Amino acid sequence: MSIPLPGTYRLRNVRFPNQLLDLRGGGIQPSTPVCGVTASQSVQWTMQVVDARNKIVRLINVASGTFAQGAGYQSGAGIVGNPAGNAALLKVVPRNNLGEYAFQTTDGKFACSLADAKDNTQVTPQKVDANDSKQGWIFCPV
């Protein structure tokens, strides 16, 4: 299965459909946590395809211009926004349900996961689990 086209999206969590991917407080400083929120002005992300064949992308927050990336991509370490010089690569992997995707590390070991539905819960890398809907994301075009 292919990945969504490059473009600007709101990214909605599968398990917690009221939670959209965002930078905490709309922050633009390096290392601002990437989290789930119900409403914000900066919930739009541009997906930049780096390698279509291998489904490798970058996620860029439209409001701040910062890139989503992990802190060394260790299980439980939070995903943060950082400047372009630190742009991280992610792999977009289709899930079992049509229209659902996981953002994984390029080696496929970890996936971006949202632990709960509370506003400002930081997204963390967790061991890939195809049955965990907290690791699922839906691209909502803007």
C-alpha positions, 0 to 999 in steps of 0.5 A: 500500500502507498503512503499519502501524498506530500502535503499539509495535514492534521494528524489524528490519533486512531485510539483517541480521535479527539487528539491531534498531533501538535507542539505543546503550547504552540511552542517554537523553541527547540525540544518543544514536546510533540503531543496530542491536543484537542484544539490549537492553531498549530496542528498542521503538519507538512509531510515531506517525502524523502524516499517514496519507495521506502516510505521515508518522510519528515514531518514539519510543523507549519506554524513553527517550521520545526521537525518532529523527531525523537530523542535518540528514539528510545522507548519512552523518550519523548518526541520533540520539535527541532530545527531543520538542522536536526530533521529526523526521518520517519517511516510511514507504515500503512496499518491493517485498517484502511487510512491508518498509518504508523510513524516508525523509526526508519529501522522499524523498531519503534512507532510514535504512540500517544498514551492517553487522551489528556491534552498535552500528553507527549508522543513517545516512541514505543516498540512497534505493535500492529495491534496498538491503536495508540500507534495509529494516525490518520492524515486529515487534509487541510 
